[in-house]
Amino acid sequence: MQRKIILASRSERRKSLLKQIGLDFEIRESEYEEDMTANDNPYELAKFLALKKAEDVARHYDDAIIIGADTFVIFEGKFIGKPKDKEDAKKTLRKLSGIKHEIISGLAIIDTKNKTIFNDYGKAEVEFRNLTQEEIDDYVATEEPLLMAGSYGLMNKAAGLIENINGDFYSIIGLPLNKVFIELRKMGIKFYN
């Protein structure tokens, strides 16, 4: 019998990624309040936040595998979260225009029965085309950027703004899927059956 798997997130993108690899899972959103000041190192912070989210959900289960994740954009050494408003989104997109930036997705997988924890991250570099002000204005008018870290949704309407991607594509979407797959297989989860 397959183990119970819990995704500690309501993210539609993460749900769709886990479905893509054929996982049967439930959702229980973490109540952990993110602390972006917990660590200055962005890679360690991504791991820390993912772990805290997974731990918050894990306390409710004696025999389950919990998957926690956290994704953010790094540009010029600073974290870029969701914009405050449309003007903030436009400002962020102007900064990113024609420039490379990094996206990091922290990952934590907790097996509550066997008391094991996997904690890592995936990353990718994204480069925008040189965007015109009209492109930025039109994209922000869709209001999609207001919901996204870095003010854009790569899998959505912003796909046409991207020049190049280097690294783990799935980390951009919100989950280093290859690492999830490998670790769950080690925990006895079967795929493609």
C-alpha positions as CSV (number, residue, x, y, z in Angstrom):
1,M,0.0,0.0,0.0
2,Q,1.3,3.4,-1.0
3,R,2.2,5.8,1.9
4,K,0.2,9.0,2.6
5,I,1.9,12.0,0.9
6,I,1.0,15.5,2.0
7,L,1.9,18.7,0.1
8,A,2.4,21.5,2.7
9,S,1.3,24.2,0.1
10,R,-1.8,25.4,-1.7
11,S,0.3,26.4,-4.7
12,E,-1.5,25.4,-8.0
13,R,1.9,25.1,-9.7
14,R,3.3,22.7,-7.1
15,K,0.1,20.7,-7.2
16,S,0.3,20.4,-10.9
17,L,4.0,19.4,-10.8
18,L,3.3,16.5,-8.4
19,K,0.4,15.4,-10.5
20,Q,2.7,15.5,-13.6
21,I,4.9,12.8,-12.1
22,G,1.8,10.7,-11.1
23,L,1.8,11.3,-7.4
24,D,-1.3,10.7,-5.3
25,F,-1.2,13.2,-2.5
26,E,-3.3,15.4,-0.2
27,I,-2.9,19.1,0.7
28,R,-2.5,20.7,4.1
29,E,-1.3,24.2,3.9
30,S,1.4,25.2,6.4
31,E,0.6,27.9,8.9
32,Y,4.3,28.8,9.4
33,E,4.8,32.5,9.1
34,E,7.8,33.1,6.8
35,D,10.7,35.0,8.2
36,M,12.8,36.3,5.3
37,T,15.4,37.6,7.8
38,A,16.1,34.1,9.3
39,N,19.3,33.7,7.2
40,D,21.3,36.0,4.9
41,N,22.4,33.2,2.6
42,P,19.6,32.8,0.0
43,Y,20.2,29.1,-0.5
44,E,20.1,28.4,3.2
45,L,17.1,30.6,3.7
46,A,15.2,28.7,0.9
47,K,16.0,25.4,2.7
48,F,15.1,26.8,6.1
49,L,11.7,28.1,5.0
50,A,10.8,24.9,3.2
51,L,11.8,22.9,6.3
52,K,9.7,25.1,8.6
53,K,6.7,24.7,6.4
54,A,7.1,20.9,6.2
55,E,7.7,20.7,10.0
56,D,4.5,22.7,10.7
57,V,2.4,20.2,8.8
58,A,4.4,17.1,9.9
59,R,3.4,17.6,13.5
60,H,-0.2,16.5,12.6
61,Y,0.9,13.1,11.2
62,D,2.4,9.9,12.6
63,D,2.9,8.1,9.3
64,A,3.1,10.3,6.3
65,I,5.6,11.9,3.9
66,I,5.4,15.7,4.0
67,I,6.7,17.9,1.1
68,G,7.4,21.6,1.9
69,A,8.8,24.2,-0.5
70,D,9.5,27.9,-0.8
71,T,10.5,29.8,-3.9
72,F,11.9,33.3,-4.4
73,V,13.8,35.5,-6.8
74,I,17.3,36.8,-6.1
75,F,18.4,39.9,-8.0
76,E,21.6,41.9,-7.2
77,G,21.9,40.0,-3.9
78,K,18.4,40.9,-2.8
79,F,15.2,38.9,-2.3
80,I,12.3,39.9,-4.5
81,G,8.9,38.8,-3.3
82,K,5.5,39.7,-4.6
83,P,5.0,43.3,-5.6
84,K,3.0,45.7,-3.3
85,D,1.0,47.1,-6.2
86,K,1.1,47.7,-10.0
87,E,3.8,50.4,-9.8
88,D,6.0,48.2,-7.8
89,A,5.5,45.4,-10.4
90,K,6.5,47.8,-13.2
91,K,9.6,48.9,-11.3
92,T,10.7,45.3,-10.7
93,L,10.1,44.3,-14.4
94,R,12.1,47.4,-15.6
95,K,15.0,46.3,-13.3
96,L,14.9,42.7,-14.7
97,S,14.6,43.8,-18.3
98,G,17.6,42.4,-20.3
99,I,19.2,41.1,-17.1
100,K,19.8,37.7,-15.6
101,H,18.5,36.9,-12.1
102,E,18.2,33.7,-10.1
103,I,15.3,31.7,-8.8
104,I,15.7,29.4,-5.8
105,S,13.2,26.7,-4.6
106,G,13.9,25.3,-1.2
107,L,12.7,21.7,-0.7
108,A,12.0,19.7,2.5
109,I,10.7,16.1,2.6
110,I,9.9,14.7,6.0
111,D,9.1,11.0,6.6
112,T,7.2,11.2,10.0
113,K,7.2,7.4,10.5
114,N,10.9,6.8,9.9
115,K,12.0,10.2,11.3
116,T,14.0,11.2,8.2
117,I,14.4,14.6,6.7
118,F,15.7,15.6,3.3
119,N,16.4,19.3,2.9
120,D,17.9,20.9,-0.2
121,Y,17.2,23.4,-3.0
122,G,17.1,23.8,-6.7
123,K,18.0,26.9,-8.7
124,A,17.9,28.4,-12.2
125,E,19.0,31.6,-13.9
126,V,16.4,33.5,-15.9
127,E,17.2,36.2,-18.4
128,F,14.5,38.6,-19.7
129,R,14.5,40.1,-23.2
130,N,15.0,43.9,-23.3
131,L,11.4,44.8,-22.6
132,T,9.6,47.9,-23.9
133,Q,7.6,50.1,-21.5
134,E,4.5,49.1,-23.5
135,E,5.2,45.4,-22.9
136,I,5.7,46.0,-19.2
137,D,2.5,48.1,-18.9
138,D,0.4,45.6,-20.9
139,Y,1.7,42.7,-18.9
140,V,1.1,44.4,-15.5
141,A,-2.4,45.4,-16.7
142,T,-3.3,41.7,-16.7
143,E,-2.7,41.8,-12.9
144,E,-0.9,38.4,-13.1
145,P,2.4,40.0,-11.8
146,L,0.7,41.0,-8.5
147,L,0.4,37.4,-7.5
148,M,4.0,36.3,-8.3
149,A,7.4,36.6,-6.7
150,G,9.6,38.7,-9.0
151,S,6.4,40.2,-10.6
152,Y,6.1,37.5,-13.2
153,G,4.7,34.1,-13.9
154,L,6.9,32.2,-16.2
155,M,4.4,29.4,-16.8
156,N,1.7,32.0,-17.6
157,K,1.6,35.2,-19.6
158,A,5.2,36.2,-18.9
159,A,6.5,33.3,-21.1
160,G,7.0,35.7,-24.0
161,L,9.2,38.0,-22.0
162,I,11.9,35.4,-21.3
163,E,15.1,35.3,-23.4
164,N,16.9,32.4,-21.7
165,I,16.8,29.9,-18.9
166,N,19.7,28.0,-17.4
167,G,19.4,25.4,-14.6
168,D,16.5,23.5,-13.0
169,F,13.4,24.6,-14.9
170,Y,11.1,23.1,-12.3
171,S,12.6,25.1,-9.5
172,I,11.4,28.2,-11.4
173,I,7.9,26.8,-11.3
174,G,8.2,26.1,-7.5
175,L,9.6,22.7,-6.9
176,P,12.9,20.9,-7.8
177,L,10.9,18.0,-9.2
178,N,13.9,15.7,-10.0
179,K,15.0,15.8,-6.3
180,V,11.4,15.1,-5.2
181,F,11.3,12.1,-7.5
182,I,14.6,10.7,-6.4
183,E,14.0,11.1,-2.6
184,L,10.5,9.7,-2.7
185,R,11.8,6.6,-4.6
186,K,14.3,6.2,-1.8
187,M,11.4,6.3,0.6
188,G,9.7,3.5,-1.2
189,I,7.2,5.5,-3.3
190,K,6.4,3.8,-6.6
191,F,6.0,5.8,-9.8
192,Y,4.5,4.9,-13.2
193,N,2.5,1.9,-11.8
